[in-house]
């Protein structure tokens, strides 16, 4: 069964990488594969700057998933005829 790592752990390794530690040192010290580190770090690397905020690929994917969830929820409300001004029924 593959190991799973917390987001905090991944963020900690990324911060250390940004401060100058090497991928090789992370692999040895934390027993993490090189490909895992590259995948995690590519998701965390800022790629888009908009209105003073930096967004990574991981942020963009999370925002896309949330947008799709909200679209589906709104479609349910539209089909059911529910609006914010609809009275509540007991």
Buried (B, 14 or more C-beta within 10 A) or exposed (E): EEEEEEEEEBEEBBEBBEEEEEBEEBBEEBEBEEEBBEEBBEBBBEBEEEEEEEBBBBBEEEEEEEEEEEEEEEEEEEEEEEEEEEEEEE
